[in-house]
Amino acid sequence: MQSIKDKAKFLIGWPLSIVAILFIINYLASKSSEISGHIDSINIHFLALSFLILVIFWFLRGLLWKFLIDGKENKISLIDNAYLLEASEIKRFVPGNIWAFLGRGVLFSKRGLSMDYIAKNILLEIELFILGGLFVSSFSIPWILTSDDKLLIRLSEILPFSLLLALIYFLVITAVFKRRYFKNKSYPSLLILPGLSIIKKVKLVLLSCLMFSVFGIGNYLILLSLMPVFSLQNAIELSAFFVFSFMVGYLSFITPMGLGVREGVVTLGLLKISNLTFATFFAIFSRVILIISELTYLCVVYIIFKVKQNK
C-alpha cells in the first residue's frame, strides 16, 4: 500500500508538471499566428509594466495561501510556500481540475501539513477568491450595463446559475465545517470563512481584494499597450471588468461551459470601444501574457528556492 502511495505521489509530482508545461507550450504555439500579426504598434513600456504587475499578482496569490495556512504549529517560509504552491498550481493546465488540488496536497503534506488541513484551507481559499473577486468586480457594473447587448444576453445566461452555485457553495461549506469541525457553533457564525478569527477574516479578504485589483490593473495595462484608452473612469471600470471576466470563468469551472469563458466575456465587453477582431485578439493576447508571467514567476521562485536549499 505504501509503495502505491509513493508511486502516486511521484506521478502527481514532476511528470504531471512536465505534462502541464507541454500543454502550455502547445497553447502558446497555437496562438502565435493569431498574435504575430497584431503586435507591430505595441507600446513596450506599458507591456513591460503590465508583465511586472502580473508577476506581483502571482506573488500576492502565494501570500494569500501562506497567510491562510499559517498557524502556531505550522510555519512554512515565504519562499518555500511560493514555490510549493506554484509548482502545484501549474498542474491545473492538465485537463481535469483535480490535478492542482492533488498536487498541492502532495507537496504541502511533505512539510508536515495533514491532507485534511490542506483540503480544509483550499475550501476556504475558494471562498476568499469569490469574496475578493466579486467585490472588485462590482466596480465594473457601470461598464457592463452600457456594454454591447450581446454581452448582456450572454451574462443573463451565465450569471444567475454561477451566482446560485456560489451561494450553494457557501451553504454547503458551512454545513460541512459545522458537522466536521465546529459542532457547537451556530450556522450564521460559520457562513463566511468558518473557523477563522474576525481579524484574520478581514485581513485575508482585504488581501484577496488587493490581489484581484492588481490582476485587473495588469490586464488594463496590457490594453493600454495596444490602444490609448486611458481615463480615470476607464481605468477603474475596465480593470474591474477584467476581474469580472476572470470571476465568470472561475465560478463556472465546475459547470459544463467548456474553455474560453473568460475570453468570451472579455471579447464582448470590449466591443464597446473596439471592433470584434481587436477584442478577440486582446482576449487571447492577455491570456498569453498572463501565462508567461506565471511561468516567469515560477522560474524566479524556483531559482530562489534552490539557492536557499544549497546554502
C-alpha positions as CSV (number, residue, x, y, z in Angstrom):
1,M,0.0,0.0,0.0
2,Q,2.8,2.4,0.9
3,S,4.5,1.6,-2.4
4,I,1.3,2.5,-4.3
5,K,1.1,5.8,-2.4
6,D,4.7,6.6,-3.2
7,K,4.2,5.9,-6.9
8,A,1.0,8.1,-6.9
9,K,2.9,10.9,-5.3
10,F,5.7,10.6,-7.8
11,L,3.2,10.7,-10.8
12,I,1.5,13.8,-9.4
13,G,4.9,15.4,-9.0
14,W,7.3,16.3,-11.8
15,P,5.8,14.0,-14.5
16,L,2.5,15.8,-14.2
17,S,4.3,19.2,-14.1
18,I,6.1,18.3,-17.4
19,V,2.7,17.4,-19.0
20,A,1.3,20.7,-17.8
21,I,4.2,22.6,-19.3
22,L,3.7,20.7,-22.6
23,F,0.1,21.8,-22.7
24,I,1.1,25.4,-22.0
25,I,3.7,25.3,-24.8
26,N,1.1,23.8,-27.2
27,Y,-1.4,26.5,-26.3
28,L,1.2,29.3,-26.8
29,A,2.3,27.9,-30.1
30,S,-1.3,27.6,-31.3
31,K,-1.9,31.3,-30.6
32,S,1.4,32.6,-32.0
33,S,0.0,33.1,-35.5
34,E,-3.0,35.0,-34.2
35,I,-0.8,37.3,-32.2
36,S,2.1,37.9,-34.5
37,G,0.2,40.0,-37.0
38,H,-1.1,42.5,-34.4
39,I,1.9,43.5,-32.3
40,D,3.6,45.9,-34.7
41,S,2.4,49.0,-32.9
42,I,2.6,47.7,-29.3
43,N,3.8,50.1,-26.5
44,I,6.6,48.0,-25.0
45,H,6.7,50.2,-21.9
46,F,3.1,49.6,-20.9
47,L,3.5,45.9,-21.8
48,A,6.6,45.5,-19.6
49,L,4.8,47.3,-16.7
50,S,1.8,45.0,-17.1
51,F,4.1,42.0,-17.0
52,L,5.6,43.2,-13.8
53,I,2.2,43.9,-12.2
54,L,1.0,40.4,-13.2
55,V,4.1,38.8,-11.6
56,I,3.2,40.7,-8.4
57,F,-0.3,39.3,-8.7
58,W,1.1,35.8,-8.6
59,F,3.2,36.7,-5.6
60,L,0.1,38.0,-3.8
61,R,-1.7,34.8,-4.8
62,G,1.0,32.9,-2.9
63,L,0.9,35.3,0.0
64,L,-2.8,34.7,0.4
65,W,-2.3,31.0,0.7
66,K,0.6,31.4,3.2
67,F,-1.4,33.6,5.5
68,L,-4.3,31.2,5.3
69,I,-2.4,28.1,6.3
70,D,-0.1,29.8,8.9
71,G,-0.7,28.6,12.4
72,K,1.0,28.1,15.7
73,E,2.2,24.6,14.7
74,N,3.0,25.2,11.1
75,K,5.2,27.9,9.7
76,I,6.4,27.5,6.1
77,S,8.8,30.1,4.9
78,L,7.6,32.6,2.3
79,I,9.9,31.2,-0.5
80,D,9.1,27.6,0.3
81,N,5.4,28.4,0.3
82,A,5.6,30.3,-3.0
83,Y,7.5,27.5,-4.8
84,L,5.3,24.7,-3.5
85,L,2.1,26.4,-4.3
86,E,3.1,27.5,-7.8
87,A,4.6,24.0,-8.5
88,S,1.2,22.5,-7.7
89,E,-0.8,25.2,-9.4
90,I,0.9,24.8,-12.7
91,K,-0.7,21.3,-12.9
92,R,-4.1,22.9,-13.5
93,F,-3.2,23.2,-17.2
94,V,-3.5,19.5,-17.4
95,P,-7.1,18.6,-18.4
96,G,-9.0,17.8,-15.2
97,N,-9.3,20.4,-12.5
98,I,-8.4,18.0,-9.7
99,W,-4.7,17.8,-10.5
100,A,-3.7,21.2,-9.0
101,F,-5.5,20.3,-5.8
102,L,-3.9,16.9,-5.6
103,G,-0.5,18.4,-6.3
104,R,-0.9,20.9,-3.5
105,G,-1.9,18.2,-1.1
106,V,1.1,16.1,-2.0
107,L,3.7,18.9,-1.9
108,F,2.5,20.5,1.3
109,S,1.9,17.2,3.1
110,K,5.7,16.7,2.8
111,R,6.1,19.8,5.0
112,G,4.1,18.3,7.9
113,L,0.6,19.6,7.0
114,S,-2.2,16.9,7.0
115,M,-4.2,16.3,3.9
116,D,-7.3,17.2,5.9
117,Y,-5.8,20.6,6.9
118,I,-4.8,21.3,3.3
119,A,-8.2,20.3,1.9
120,K,-10.0,22.5,4.5
121,N,-7.9,25.5,3.6
122,I,-8.4,25.0,-0.1
123,L,-12.1,25.2,0.5
124,L,-11.6,28.5,2.5
125,E,-9.3,29.8,-0.3
126,I,-12.1,29.4,-2.8
127,E,-14.4,31.5,-0.5
128,L,-11.7,34.2,-0.4
129,F,-11.4,34.2,-4.2
130,I,-15.2,34.6,-4.5
131,L,-15.4,37.3,-1.9
132,G,-12.4,39.4,-3.1
133,G,-13.2,38.8,-6.8
134,L,-16.8,39.8,-6.6
135,F,-16.1,42.9,-4.5
136,V,-13.6,44.2,-7.0
137,S,-15.8,43.2,-9.9
138,S,-18.7,45.3,-8.6
139,F,-16.8,48.4,-9.8
140,S,-17.3,47.2,-13.4
141,I,-21.2,47.4,-13.2
142,P,-21.4,50.8,-15.0
143,W,-19.2,49.4,-17.8
144,I,-21.3,46.2,-18.1
145,L,-24.7,48.0,-18.1
146,T,-23.6,50.2,-21.0
147,S,-21.9,47.4,-23.0
148,D,-23.0,45.7,-26.2
149,D,-26.3,43.8,-25.9
150,K,-24.5,40.6,-26.8
151,L,-22.6,40.8,-23.5
152,L,-25.8,41.4,-21.5
153,I,-27.5,38.5,-23.2
154,R,-24.6,36.2,-22.6
155,L,-24.3,37.2,-18.9
156,S,-28.1,36.7,-18.4
157,E,-27.4,33.1,-19.5
158,I,-24.4,32.6,-17.3
159,L,-24.6,34.7,-14.2
160,P,-27.8,33.5,-12.4
161,F,-26.6,29.9,-12.3
162,S,-23.0,30.9,-11.4
163,L,-24.1,33.1,-8.5
164,L,-26.5,30.4,-7.4
165,L,-23.7,28.0,-7.5
166,A,-21.5,30.3,-5.3
167,L,-24.3,30.7,-2.8
168,I,-24.8,26.9,-2.6
169,Y,-21.1,26.5,-2.2
170,F,-21.0,28.8,0.9
171,L,-24.0,27.0,2.4
172,V,-22.5,23.5,1.8
173,I,-19.1,24.5,3.2
174,T,-20.9,26.0,6.3
175,A,-22.7,22.7,6.8
176,V,-19.6,20.6,6.3
177,F,-17.5,22.6,8.7
178,K,-20.2,22.6,11.4
179,R,-20.6,18.9,11.1
180,R,-16.9,18.0,11.0
181,Y,-15.0,20.7,13.0
182,F,-17.4,23.1,14.9
183,K,-20.4,21.2,16.1
184,N,-21.0,23.7,19.0
185,K,-21.0,26.8,16.8
186,S,-24.1,28.3,15.1
187,Y,-24.6,28.2,11.3
188,P,-24.5,32.0,10.9
189,S,-21.1,32.3,12.6
190,L,-19.7,29.8,10.2
191,L,-21.2,31.2,7.0
192,I,-18.1,33.1,5.9
193,L,-14.6,31.6,6.3
194,P,-15.5,29.3,9.1
195,G,-13.0,28.7,11.9
196,L,-11.1,31.9,11.4
197,S,-11.0,34.9,13.8
198,I,-12.7,38.1,12.7
199,I,-9.3,39.9,12.4
200,K,-7.9,37.1,10.2
201,K,-11.0,37.1,8.1
202,V,-10.8,40.9,7.5
203,K,-7.0,40.7,6.7
204,L,-7.5,37.8,4.2
205,V,-10.5,39.4,2.4
206,L,-8.6,42.7,2.1
207,L,-5.6,40.8,0.7
208,S,-7.8,39.0,-1.8
209,C,-9.3,42.3,-2.9
210,L,-5.8,43.7,-3.3
211,M,-4.7,40.6,-5.3
212,F,-7.6,40.9,-7.7
213,S,-7.2,44.7,-8.0
214,V,-3.6,44.1,-9.1
215,F,-4.8,41.5,-11.6
216,G,-7.3,44.0,-13.1
217,I,-4.6,46.7,-13.3
218,G,-2.2,44.4,-15.0
219,N,-4.8,43.5,-17.7
220,Y,-5.7,47.1,-18.2
221,L,-2.0,48.0,-18.8
222,I,-2.0,45.3,-21.5
223,L,-4.9,47.0,-23.1
224,L,-3.1,50.4,-22.9
225,S,-0.1,48.8,-24.6
226,L,-2.3,48.1,-27.6
227,M,-4.6,51.2,-27.7
228,P,-4.7,54.6,-25.9
229,V,-7.9,54.5,-24.0
230,F,-6.8,55.9,-20.7
231,S,-9.1,57.9,-18.4
232,L,-9.7,57.5,-14.7
233,Q,-13.2,56.1,-15.3
234,N,-11.9,53.7,-17.9
235,A,-9.0,52.6,-15.6
236,I,-11.4,51.8,-12.8
237,E,-14.2,50.2,-14.7
238,L,-12.1,48.2,-17.2
239,S,-9.7,47.0,-14.5
240,A,-12.7,45.8,-12.6
241,F,-14.2,44.3,-15.7
242,F,-11.2,42.2,-16.3
243,V,-11.6,40.8,-12.8
244,F,-15.3,40.3,-13.5
245,S,-14.4,38.2,-16.6
246,F,-12.0,36.1,-14.5
247,M,-14.7,35.5,-12.0
248,V,-17.3,34.5,-14.6
249,G,-14.8,31.8,-15.7
250,Y,-13.8,30.9,-12.2
251,L,-17.4,30.4,-11.0
252,S,-18.2,28.3,-14.0
253,F,-15.3,25.9,-13.6
254,I,-17.5,23.0,-12.5
255,T,-20.3,23.8,-14.9
256,P,-20.3,22.4,-18.5
257,M,-19.2,25.7,-20.0
258,G,-16.0,24.5,-21.7
259,L,-12.9,26.5,-22.2
260,G,-12.7,30.2,-23.1
261,V,-15.4,31.6,-20.8
262,R,-13.2,34.4,-19.7
263,E,-12.0,35.2,-23.2
264,G,-15.6,35.3,-24.5
265,V,-16.7,37.8,-21.8
266,V,-13.6,40.0,-22.4
267,T,-14.3,40.0,-26.2
268,L,-17.9,41.0,-25.8
269,G,-17.1,43.6,-23.1
270,L,-14.5,45.3,-25.4
271,L,-16.9,45.7,-28.3
272,K,-17.9,49.0,-26.6
273,I,-14.6,50.6,-27.6
274,S,-13.3,48.3,-30.4
275,N,-14.2,46.0,-33.2
276,L,-14.6,42.2,-32.9
277,T,-11.2,41.5,-34.4
278,F,-9.3,43.6,-31.9
279,A,-11.4,42.4,-29.0
280,T,-10.8,38.8,-29.8
281,F,-7.1,39.4,-30.3
282,F,-6.8,41.2,-26.9
283,A,-8.6,38.3,-25.1
284,I,-6.1,35.8,-26.5
285,F,-3.1,38.1,-26.1
286,S,-3.9,39.0,-22.4
287,R,-4.2,35.3,-21.7
288,V,-0.8,34.6,-23.2
289,I,0.8,37.4,-21.2
290,L,-0.8,36.1,-18.0
291,I,0.6,32.6,-18.7
292,I,4.1,33.8,-19.5
293,S,4.1,36.0,-16.3
294,E,3.1,32.9,-14.3
295,L,5.9,30.8,-15.8
296,T,8.3,33.7,-15.1
297,Y,7.2,33.8,-11.5
298,L,7.6,30.0,-11.2
299,C,11.2,30.2,-12.6
300,V,12.1,33.0,-10.2
301,V,10.8,31.3,-7.1
302,Y,12.3,28.0,-8.2
303,I,15.8,29.6,-8.5
304,I,15.5,31.3,-5.1
305,F,14.2,28.1,-3.6
306,K,17.1,26.1,-4.9
307,V,19.7,28.7,-3.9
308,K,18.2,28.7,-0.4
309,Q,18.4,24.9,-0.3
310,N,22.1,24.9,-1.3
311,K,23.1,27.3,1.4
